[in-house]
Amino acid sequence: MNSNVMPLGAERGPLAPSQTSGNSLDMVLDVATIQAINTIAETMAGGKVAIPVHLRGNKADCFAVAMQAFQWRMNPFAVAQKTHISQGGQLGYEAQLVNAVVSNLAPITGRPDYQFLGDWNKVLGKVEERKSDKGGKYYVATYTKGDEQGLGVIVRATLRGESEPREVTVMMSQAYPRFSTQWATDPQQQICYLAIRKWARRFTPDVLLGVYTPDELSAERPETIDMGRADEVRAAATTQAPSKTDSLRSRMASKRTGATAADTPNADAMIRAIENATTGHELKVAIARIDEITNDVDRERVRTAYQEKVRTEKERGQRETAAQADQAQQQDNGAPPLAPYETMLSRIQQCNDVEVLAVLADEARAYPETERIKLDQAYQDRREILLGA
């Protein structure tokens, strides 16, 4: 547990919730508490180093984080550092923070107990160090999916007033999606985070009401339609034609006509969808069912096609960036056309691929110094989330 995420324990005063309950209704009805949280939110919104970039200057979101922190009786600045913005624009909390909340606030006696299942020596330490385009280091697992078979954890905790612990079992085969590289370097720690969260969702759901981790947010299907590029939006507005994402889904669905949901997806169809994808969302839809492919060879073919697609898109982006730079040098005014600062900031904050993020960071270098510093900080923050740093 991060020592910076500190319970406010015995501290009392205008910032503390009522003696009987720390729920949000008590806070809303307590004018003094709301005013105190509002003051804290103003201070947080004006922060720089102590506040992540997605909360800087955003008093309303800082207020929400501060209120949540006081419900949990934790330092609001420490809680803020453990938040992020999902691709769908929702506020998420890191698994480490969620684990601390459950351990401190769930109505249990003692601490949760963990029992590991299977031979973990097959996966522990089986990692490979790689370097990103920016010179940083990250790690990938070298063990196979077969090595994970039979590996899992049982988490047990006893509710107050009960004599027997309640338990939840989580296997590695259930642990998806895996955004953090710590699934490669420390899979036992990560599966413990996942297990205690599932335990809390099942037995004490009120503790984590409205609180989600990155993998939970990413697992949710977006409710809005992906409108594609700008020229496609204009066409859709006049002709009401289906979006490219809808067409992609229809093509994939046609391959499964008459099949049940339990049928194994077709690897060739997935590869074609990956190759035809023109947006990040289409690419995500195309590879969404890769874990349902039972044949290891076919699954590796799909994974290779996905990696090749990412590589080619990255190279294309780099070529376009280089071409823009060359064109700028030939112009008398010297300045290449840049996307609006807010647009570039949003792209960085919502990026879900480390390599694409590196391309965006390169593009951000062309912005004025004040904006470039902010974009670079946004890049660093997002990279830490994607790499689990």
DRENDO-1510 file (C-alpha; in Angstrom, 1 decimal, always signed):
<recs>
REC; n; res; u; v; w
REC; 1; MET; +0.0; +0.0; +0.0 .
REC; 2; ASN; +1.2; +3.5; -0.8 .
REC; 3; SER; +2.1; +5.2; +2.4 .
REC; 4; ASN; +1.0; +8.5; +0.8 .
REC; 5; VAL; -2.6; +7.4; +0.7 .
REC; 6; MET; -3.2; +8.1; +4.4 .
REC; 7; PRO; -6.5; +7.6; +6.3 .
REC; 8; LEU; -7.5; +10.7; +8.1 .
REC; 9; GLY; -8.2; +8.5; +11.1 .
REC; 10; ALA; -8.9; +10.4; +14.2 .
REC; 11; GLU; -8.7; +13.9; +12.7 .
REC; 12; ARG; -11.9; +15.8; +13.4 .
REC; 13; GLY; -12.9; +19.3; +12.6 .
REC; 14; PRO; -14.8; +21.2; +9.9 .
REC; 15; LEU; -13.5; +18.8; +7.2 .
REC; 16; ALA; -14.5; +15.6; +8.9 .
REC; 17; PRO; -17.8; +13.8; +8.2 .
REC; 18; SER; -20.4; +13.3; +10.9 .
REC; 19; GLN; -19.6; +11.0; +13.8 .
REC; 20; THR; -22.2; +8.5; +12.7 .
REC; 21; SER; -21.6; +8.2; +9.0 .
REC; 22; GLY; -19.3; +9.4; +6.3 .
REC; 23; ASN; -21.6; +9.0; +3.3 .
REC; 24; SER; -22.2; +11.7; +0.6 .
REC; 25; LEU; -25.7; +12.5; +1.8 .
REC; 26; ASP; -24.3; +13.6; +5.2 .
REC; 27; MET; -21.8; +15.8; +3.4 .
REC; 28; VAL; -24.4; +17.4; +1.1 .
REC; 29; LEU; -26.6; +18.3; +4.1 .
REC; 30; ASP; -23.7; +19.7; +6.1 .
REC; 31; VAL; -23.1; +23.2; +4.7 .
REC; 32; ALA; -19.9; +23.7; +6.7 .
REC; 33; THR; -18.4; +20.5; +5.3 .
REC; 34; ILE; -19.4; +21.4; +1.7 .
REC; 35; GLN; -17.8; +24.8; +2.1 .
REC; 36; ALA; -14.6; +23.3; +3.5 .
REC; 37; ILE; -14.4; +20.8; +0.6 .
REC; 38; ASN; -15.0; +23.6; -1.8 .
REC; 39; THR; -12.0; +25.5; -0.4 .
REC; 40; ILE; -9.9; +22.3; -0.7 .
REC; 41; ALA; -11.1; +21.9; -4.4 .
REC; 42; GLU; -10.1; +25.5; -5.2 .
REC; 43; THR; -6.6; +24.8; -3.8 .
REC; 44; MET; -6.3; +21.5; -5.7 .
REC; 45; ALA; -7.4; +23.1; -9.0 .
REC; 46; GLY; -4.6; +25.6; -8.7 .
REC; 47; GLY; -2.0; +22.9; -8.1 .
REC; 48; LYS; +0.7; +21.8; -10.5 .
REC; 49; VAL; +3.2; +19.1; -9.4 .
REC; 50; ALA; +0.9; +17.8; -6.6 .
REC; 51; ILE; -2.1; +17.5; -8.9 .
REC; 52; PRO; -2.3; +15.3; -12.1 .
REC; 53; VAL; -2.8; +17.2; -15.3 .
REC; 54; HIS; -6.4; +16.2; -15.9 .
REC; 55; LEU; -7.5; +17.9; -12.6 .
REC; 56; ARG; -5.5; +21.1; -13.0 .
REC; 57; GLY; -7.7; +24.1; -13.3 .
REC; 58; ASN; -10.8; +21.9; -13.0 .
REC; 59; LYS; -12.5; +22.8; -9.8 .
REC; 60; ALA; -15.6; +20.6; -10.3 .
REC; 61; ASP; -13.6; +17.4; -10.7 .
REC; 62; CYS; -11.3; +18.4; -7.9 .
REC; 63; PHE; -14.4; +18.8; -5.7 .
REC; 64; ALA; -15.6; +15.3; -6.6 .
REC; 65; VAL; -12.2; +13.8; -5.8 .
REC; 66; ALA; -12.0; +15.7; -2.6 .
REC; 67; MET; -15.5; +14.6; -1.5 .
REC; 68; GLN; -14.6; +11.0; -2.3 .
REC; 69; ALA; -11.4; +11.3; -0.3 .
REC; 70; PHE; -13.2; +12.6; +2.7 .
REC; 71; GLN; -15.7; +9.8; +2.5 .
REC; 72; TRP; -12.8; +7.4; +2.6 .
REC; 73; ARG; -11.1; +9.5; +5.3 .
REC; 74; MET; -8.0; +9.9; +3.1 .
REC; 75; ASN; -5.7; +12.7; +1.9 .
REC; 76; PRO; -7.4; +14.2; -1.1 .
REC; 77; PHE; -4.1; +15.2; -2.8 .
REC; 78; ALA; -2.9; +11.6; -2.5 .
REC; 79; VAL; -6.2; +10.3; -3.8 .
REC; 80; ALA; -6.0; +12.7; -6.7 .
REC; 81; GLN; -2.6; +11.3; -7.7 .
REC; 82; LYS; -4.2; +7.9; -8.1 .
REC; 83; THR; -6.9; +9.0; -10.6 .
REC; 84; HIS; -7.0; +9.0; -14.4 .
REC; 85; ILE; -9.4; +9.7; -17.2 .
REC; 86; SER; -10.6; +6.8; -19.2 .
REC; 87; GLN; -11.0; +6.8; -23.0 .
REC; 88; GLY; -14.7; +7.3; -22.5 .
REC; 89; GLY; -14.0; +10.4; -20.4 .
REC; 90; GLN; -14.8; +8.8; -17.0 .
REC; 91; LEU; -12.8; +9.3; -13.8 .
REC; 92; GLY; -11.1; +6.1; -12.7 .
REC; 93; TYR; -9.1; +5.1; -9.7 .
REC; 94; GLU; -5.9; +3.0; -9.6 .
REC; 95; ALA; -6.1; -0.6; -8.3 .
REC; 96; GLN; -3.6; +0.2; -5.5 .
REC; 97; LEU; -6.0; +2.9; -4.1 .
REC; 98; VAL; -9.0; +0.6; -4.4 .
REC; 99; ASN; -7.2; -2.1; -2.4 .
REC; 100; ALA; -6.3; +0.5; +0.3 .
REC; 101; VAL; -9.9; +1.6; +0.5 .
REC; 102; VAL; -11.3; -1.9; +0.9 .
REC; 103; SER; -8.7; -2.9; +3.5 .
REC; 104; ASN; -9.4; +0.3; +5.5 .
REC; 105; LEU; -13.2; +0.8; +5.2 .
REC; 106; ALA; -14.9; -2.5; +4.5 .
REC; 107; PRO; -16.8; -3.8; +7.5 .
REC; 108; ILE; -14.3; -6.7; +8.1 .
REC; 109; THR; -12.4; -8.0; +11.1 .
REC; 110; GLY; -8.6; -8.0; +10.6 .
REC; 111; ARG; -7.0; -7.9; +7.1 .
REC; 112; PRO; -7.9; -10.0; +4.0 .
REC; 113; ASP; -6.1; -13.3; +3.7 .
REC; 114; TYR; -4.7; -14.5; +0.4 .
REC; 115; GLN; -4.0; -18.1; -0.7 .
REC; 116; PHE; -2.2; -18.7; -4.0 .
REC; 117; LEU; -3.2; -21.6; -6.2 .
REC; 118; GLY; -0.8; -23.5; -8.5 .
REC; 119; ASP; +2.9; -23.4; -9.2 .
REC; 120; TRP; +3.7; -19.7; -9.6 .
REC; 121; ASN; +7.3; -20.5; -10.4 .
REC; 122; LYS; +6.2; -21.0; -14.0 .
REC; 123; VAL; +5.6; -17.3; -14.4 .
REC; 124; LEU; +7.4; -15.4; -11.7 .
REC; 125; GLY; +10.4; -13.6; -13.0 .
REC; 126; LYS; +9.7; -14.6; -16.6 .
REC; 127; VAL; +10.0; -11.1; -18.1 .
REC; 128; GLU; +11.9; -9.4; -20.8 .
REC; 129; GLU; +13.1; -5.8; -20.7 .
REC; 130; ARG; +12.4; -3.6; -23.7 .
REC; 131; LYS; +13.0; +0.0; -24.6 .
REC; 132; SER; +10.5; +2.5; -25.9 .
REC; 133; ASP; +11.1; +5.0; -28.6 .
REC; 134; LYS; +11.6; +7.7; -25.9 .
REC; 135; GLY; +14.4; +5.7; -24.3 .
REC; 136; GLY; +12.4; +4.5; -21.3 .
REC; 137; LYS; +12.2; +0.9; -20.2 .
REC; 138; TYR; +9.2; -1.4; -19.9 .
REC; 139; TYR; +8.7; -5.1; -19.4 .
REC; 140; VAL; +6.7; -7.9; -21.2 .
REC; 141; ALA; +6.0; -11.4; -20.0 .
REC; 142; THR; +7.9; -14.3; -21.7 .
REC; 143; TYR; +5.8; -17.1; -20.4 .
REC; 144; THR; +2.9; -18.6; -22.4 .
REC; 145; LYS; -0.8; -18.7; -21.8 .
REC; 146; GLY; -0.5; -22.3; -21.0 .
REC; 147; ASP; +1.9; -21.6; -18.1 .
REC; 148; GLU; -0.9; -19.6; -16.5 .
REC; 149; GLN; -3.2; -22.6; -16.4 .
REC; 150; GLY; -4.2; -23.5; -12.8 .
REC; 151; LEU; -2.7; -20.3; -11.3 .
REC; 152; GLY; -5.0; -18.2; -9.1 .
REC; 153; VAL; -5.7; -16.8; -5.7 .
REC; 154; ILE; -8.3; -17.2; -3.0 .
REC; 155; VAL; -9.1; -14.0; -1.0 .
REC; 156; ARG; -10.8; -14.5; +2.4 .
REC; 157; ALA; -12.2; -11.9; +4.8 .
REC; 158; THR; -14.6; -12.1; +7.7 .
REC; 159; LEU; -17.4; -9.6; +8.0 .
REC; 160; ARG; -18.1; -8.1; +11.3 .
REC; 161; GLY; -20.5; -10.2; +13.4 .
REC; 162; GLU; -19.7; -13.4; +11.4 .
REC; 163; SER; -17.4; -16.2; +12.5 .
REC; 164; GLU; -16.5; -17.7; +9.1 .
REC; 165; PRO; -14.7; -15.8; +6.3 .
REC; 166; ARG; -16.3; -15.2; +3.0 .
REC; 167; GLU; -14.1; -16.0; +0.0 .
REC; 168; VAL; -13.7; -15.3; -3.7 .
REC; 169; THR; -11.5; -17.3; -6.1 .
REC; 170; VAL; -9.9; -15.5; -9.1 .
REC; 171; MET; -7.8; -17.4; -11.7 .
REC; 172; MET; -5.3; -15.9; -14.1 .
REC; 173; SER; -7.5; -16.9; -17.0 .
REC; 174; GLN; -10.1; -14.4; -15.6 .
REC; 175; ALA; -7.6; -11.5; -15.3 .
REC; 176; TYR; -8.3; -9.5; -18.4 .
REC; 177; PRO; -7.8; -6.8; -19.6 .
REC; 178; ARG; -4.2; -6.3; -18.4 .
REC; 179; PHE; -3.1; -2.8; -19.0 .
REC; 180; SER; -0.3; -2.6; -16.4 .
REC; 181; THR; +3.1; -4.0; -17.2 .
REC; 182; GLN; +3.2; -5.1; -13.6 .
REC; 183; TRP; +1.1; -8.1; -14.7 .
REC; 184; ALA; +4.5; -9.2; -16.2 .
REC; 185; THR; +6.8; -8.2; -13.4 .
REC; 186; ASP; +4.5; -9.0; -10.3 .
REC; 187; PRO; +1.5; -11.0; -11.4 .
REC; 188; GLN; +0.8; -12.1; -7.8 .
REC; 189; GLN; +0.4; -8.5; -6.6 .
REC; 190; GLN; -1.9; -7.6; -9.5 .
REC; 191; ILE; -4.2; -10.6; -9.1 .
REC; 192; CYS; -4.5; -9.8; -5.4 .
REC; 193; TYR; -5.6; -6.3; -6.3 .
REC; 194; LEU; -8.2; -7.8; -8.7 .
REC; 195; ALA; -9.4; -10.4; -6.2 .
REC; 196; ILE; -10.0; -8.0; -3.3 .
REC; 197; ARG; -11.9; -5.7; -5.7 .
REC; 198; LYS; -14.1; -8.6; -6.8 .
REC; 199; TRP; -14.6; -9.6; -3.1 .
REC; 200; ALA; -15.7; -6.1; -2.3 .
REC; 201; ARG; -18.0; -5.8; -5.3 .
REC; 202; ARG; -19.7; -9.1; -4.2 .
REC; 203; PHE; -19.9; -8.7; -0.4 .
REC; 204; THR; -19.6; -5.0; +0.4 .
REC; 205; PRO; -20.6; -3.1; -2.8 .
REC; 206; ASP; -21.4; +0.1; -0.9 .
REC; 207; VAL; -17.6; +0.6; -0.2 .
REC; 208; LEU; -16.8; +0.9; -3.9 .
REC; 209; LEU; -20.1; +2.4; -5.2 .
REC; 210; GLY; -19.2; +4.5; -8.2 .
REC; 211; VAL; -15.5; +3.7; -8.1 .
REC; 212; TYR; -13.9; +2.0; -11.0 .
REC; 213; THR; -10.4; +0.8; -12.0 .
REC; 214; PRO; -8.9; +1.1; -15.5 .
REC; 215; ASP; -9.7; -2.4; -16.6 .
REC; 216; GLU; -13.3; -2.0; -15.5 .
REC; 217; LEU; -13.7; +1.2; -17.4 .
REC; 218; SER; -12.1; -0.3; -20.5 .
REC; 219; ALA; -14.4; -3.3; -20.4 .
REC; 220; GLU; -17.5; -1.2; -20.8 .
REC; 221; ARG; -18.7; -0.8; -24.3 .
REC; 222; PRO; -19.1; +2.8; -25.3 .
REC; 223; GLU; -22.7; +4.0; -25.5 .
REC; 224; THR; -22.0; +6.7; -28.2 .
REC; 225; ILE; -21.3; +5.9; -31.9 .
REC; 226; ASP; -17.8; +6.4; -33.2 .
REC; 227; MET; -18.2; +9.2; -35.8 .
REC; 228; GLY; -14.8; +8.6; -37.4 .
REC; 229; ARG; -12.9; +11.4; -39.1 .
REC; 230; ALA; -14.2; +14.9; -39.8 .
REC; 231; ASP; -15.0; +14.3; -43.5 .
REC; 232; GLU; -17.0; +11.2; -42.5 .
REC; 233; VAL; -18.9; +13.1; -39.9 .
REC; 234; ARG; -20.1; +15.6; -42.5 .
REC; 235; ALA; -21.2; +12.8; -44.8 .
REC; 236; ALA; -23.0; +11.0; -42.0 .
REC; 237; ALA; -24.8; +14.2; -41.1 .
REC; 238; THR; -26.3; +14.6; -44.6 .
REC; 239; THR; -26.9; +11.0; -45.7 .
REC; 240; GLN; -27.4; +9.2; -42.4 .
REC; 241; ALA; -25.2; +6.5; -43.6 .
REC; 242; PRO; -23.9; +4.0; -41.0 .
REC; 243; SER; -20.5; +4.7; -39.5 .
REC; 244; LYS; -17.4; +2.8; -40.5 .
REC; 245; THR; -17.5; +1.2; -37.1 .
REC; 246; ASP; -21.0; -0.1; -37.6 .
REC; 247; SER; -20.0; -1.4; -41.0 .
REC; 248; LEU; -17.0; -3.2; -39.5 .
REC; 249; ARG; -19.2; -4.8; -36.8 .
REC; 250; SER; -21.7; -5.9; -39.5 .
REC; 251; ARG; -19.0; -7.5; -41.5 .
REC; 252; MET; -17.7; -9.4; -38.5 .
REC; 253; ALA; -21.2; -10.3; -37.4 .
REC; 254; SER; -22.0; -11.7; -40.9 .
REC; 255; LYS; -19.2; -14.2; -40.4 .
REC; 256; ARG; -21.0; -15.5; -37.4 .
REC; 257; THR; -24.5; -15.7; -38.8 .
REC; 258; GLY; -26.4; -18.5; -37.2 .
REC; 259; ALA; -23.7; -19.1; -34.6 .
REC; 260; THR; -24.1; -18.8; -30.9 .
REC; 261; ALA; -22.3; -16.4; -28.6 .
REC; 262; ALA; -20.1; -19.3; -27.5 .
REC; 263; ASP; -18.7; -20.0; -31.0 .
REC; 264; THR; -15.0; -19.5; -31.5 .
REC; 265; PRO; -14.3; -16.4; -33.6 .
REC; 266; ASN; -12.7; -16.7; -37.0 .
REC; 267; ALA; -9.1; -15.8; -37.0 .
REC; 268; ASP; -9.0; -14.9; -40.7 .
REC; 269; ALA; -12.0; -12.6; -40.3 .
REC; 270; MET; -10.4; -10.9; -37.3 .
REC; 271; ILE; -7.2; -10.3; -39.3 .
REC; 272; ARG; -9.1; -8.8; -42.2 .
REC; 273; ALA; -10.9; -6.5; -39.8 .
REC; 274; ILE; -7.6; -5.4; -38.2 .
REC; 275; GLU; -6.1; -4.7; -41.6 .
REC; 276; ASN; -9.2; -2.7; -42.7 .
REC; 277; ALA; -9.4; -0.7; -39.4 .
REC; 278; THR; -8.9; +3.1; -39.9 .
REC; 279; THR; -9.5; +4.3; -36.4 .
REC; 280; GLY; -8.3; +3.2; -33.0 .
REC; 281; HIS; -11.8; +2.3; -32.0 .
REC; 282; GLU; -12.3; +0.0; -35.0 .
REC; 283; LEU; -9.0; -1.7; -34.2 .
REC; 284; LYS; -10.1; -2.3; -30.6 .
REC; 285; VAL; -13.4; -3.8; -31.9 .
REC; 286; ALA; -11.5; -6.0; -34.3 .
REC; 287; ILE; -9.3; -7.6; -31.7 .
REC; 288; ALA; -11.8; -7.7; -28.8 .
REC; 289; ARG; -12.4; -11.4; -29.0 .
REC; 290; ILE; -8.8; -12.6; -29.4 .
REC; 291; ASP; -8.9; -14.4; -26.1 .
REC; 292; GLU; -11.8; -16.6; -27.3 .
REC; 293; ILE; -9.6; -18.2; -30.0 .
REC; 294; THR; -8.7; -21.6; -28.7 .
REC; 295; ASN; -6.0; -22.4; -31.3 .
REC; 296; ASP; -2.7; -21.0; -30.2 .
REC; 297; VAL; -1.4; -20.7; -33.8 .
REC; 298; ASP; -4.5; -18.7; -34.9 .
REC; 299; ARG; -4.3; -16.5; -31.8 .
REC; 300; GLU; -0.7; -15.7; -32.5 .
REC; 301; ARG; -1.5; -14.9; -36.1 .
REC; 302; VAL; -4.2; -12.4; -35.0 .
REC; 303; ARG; -1.8; -10.9; -32.4 .
REC; 304; THR; +1.0; -10.6; -35.0 .
REC; 305; ALA; -1.5; -8.8; -37.4 .
REC; 306; TYR; -2.4; -6.4; -34.6 .
REC; 307; GLN; +1.2; -5.6; -33.8 .
REC; 308; GLU; +2.0; -5.1; -37.5 .
REC; 309; LYS; -1.0; -2.8; -37.8 .
REC; 310; VAL; +0.2; -0.7; -34.8 .
REC; 311; ARG; +3.7; -0.6; -36.2 .
REC; 312; THR; +2.6; +0.5; -39.7 .
REC; 313; GLU; +0.3; +3.2; -38.3 .
REC; 314; LYS; +3.1; +4.5; -36.1 .
REC; 315; GLU; +5.4; +4.7; -39.1 .
REC; 316; ARG; +2.7; +6.4; -41.1 .
REC; 317; GLY; +2.3; +9.0; -38.3 .
REC; 318; GLN; +6.0; +9.5; -38.1 .
REC; 319; ARG; +6.2; +10.0; -41.9 .
REC; 320; GLU; +3.4; +12.5; -41.8 .
REC; 321; THR; +5.1; +14.4; -38.9 .
REC; 322; ALA; +8.4; +14.4; -40.8 .
REC; 323; ALA; +6.6; +15.7; -44.0 .
REC; 324; GLN; +5.0; +18.5; -42.0 .
REC; 325; ALA; +8.3; +19.5; -40.6 .
REC; 326; ASP; +10.0; +19.5; -44.0 .
REC; 327; GLN; +7.1; +21.6; -45.4 .
REC; 328; ALA; +7.4; +24.0; -42.5 .
REC; 329; GLN; +11.1; +24.6; -43.2 .
REC; 330; GLN; +10.3; +25.6; -46.8 .
REC; 331; GLN; +7.7; +28.1; -45.7 .
REC; 332; ASP; +8.6; +31.7; -45.1 .
REC; 333; ASN; +6.7; +31.9; -41.9 .
REC; 334; GLY; +8.3; +28.6; -40.7 .
REC; 335; ALA; +5.3; +27.4; -38.5 .
REC; 336; PRO; +3.5; +24.2; -39.5 .
REC; 337; PRO; -0.3; +24.0; -39.0 .
REC; 338; LEU; -0.9; +22.5; -35.5 .
REC; 339; ALA; -4.0; +21.0; -34.1 .
REC; 340; PRO; -5.6; +23.1; -31.3 .
REC; 341; TYR; -3.9; +22.7; -28.0 .
REC; 342; GLU; -7.1; +21.3; -26.4 .
REC; 343; THR; -7.4; +18.7; -29.2 .
REC; 344; MET; -3.8; +17.6; -28.7 .
REC; 345; LEU; -4.2; +17.4; -24.9 .
REC; 346; SER; -7.3; +15.3; -25.3 .
REC; 347; ARG; -5.6; +12.9; -27.7 .
REC; 348; ILE; -2.7; +12.4; -25.3 .
REC; 349; GLN; -5.0; +11.9; -22.2 .
REC; 350; GLN; -7.2; +9.3; -24.0 .
REC; 351; CYS; -4.4; +7.4; -25.8 .
REC; 352; ASN; -4.3; +3.7; -25.0 .
REC; 353; ASP; -1.2; +2.6; -26.9 .
REC; 354; VAL; +2.3; +3.4; -25.7 .
REC; 355; GLU; +3.8; +3.6; -29.2 .
REC; 356; VAL; +1.0; +5.9; -30.5 .
REC; 357; LEU; +1.5; +8.0; -27.4 .
REC; 358; ALA; +5.2; +8.4; -28.3 .
REC; 359; VAL; +4.2; +9.7; -31.7 .
REC; 360; LEU; +1.9; +12.3; -30.1 .
REC; 361; ALA; +4.7; +13.4; -27.8 .
REC; 362; ASP; +6.9; +14.0; -30.9 .
REC; 363; GLU; +4.1; +16.1; -32.4 .
REC; 364; ALA; +3.7; +18.1; -29.2 .
REC; 365; ARG; +7.3; +19.4; -29.5 .
REC; 366; ALA; +6.1; +21.9; -32.2 .
REC; 367; TYR; +3.8; +23.8; -29.8 .
REC; 368; PRO; +4.8; +27.0; -27.9 .
REC; 369; GLU; +6.8; +26.5; -24.8 .
REC; 370; THR; +4.0; +27.0; -22.3 .
REC; 371; GLU; +1.7; +24.6; -24.1 .
REC; 372; ARG; +4.6; +22.2; -24.8 .
REC; 373; ILE; +5.4; +21.9; -21.1 .
REC; 374; LYS; +1.8; +21.0; -20.3 .
REC; 375; LEU; +1.6; +18.5; -23.1 .
REC; 376; ASP; +4.8; +16.9; -22.0 .
REC; 377; GLN; +3.4; +16.5; -18.5 .
REC; 378; ALA; +0.2; +15.0; -19.9 .
REC; 379; TYR; +2.4; +12.6; -21.9 .
REC; 380; GLN; +4.4; +11.5; -18.8 .
REC; 381; ASP; +1.2; +11.1; -16.7 .
REC; 382; ARG; -0.5; +9.0; -19.4 .
REC; 383; ARG; +2.6; +6.9; -20.0 .
REC; 384; GLU; +2.8; +6.0; -16.3 .
REC; 385; ILE; -0.8; +4.8; -16.4 .
REC; 386; LEU; -0.3; +2.7; -19.6 .
REC; 387; LEU; +3.0; +1.2; -18.3 .
REC; 388; GLY; +1.8; +0.8; -14.7 .
REC; 389; ALA; +4.7; +2.9; -13.5 .
</recs>
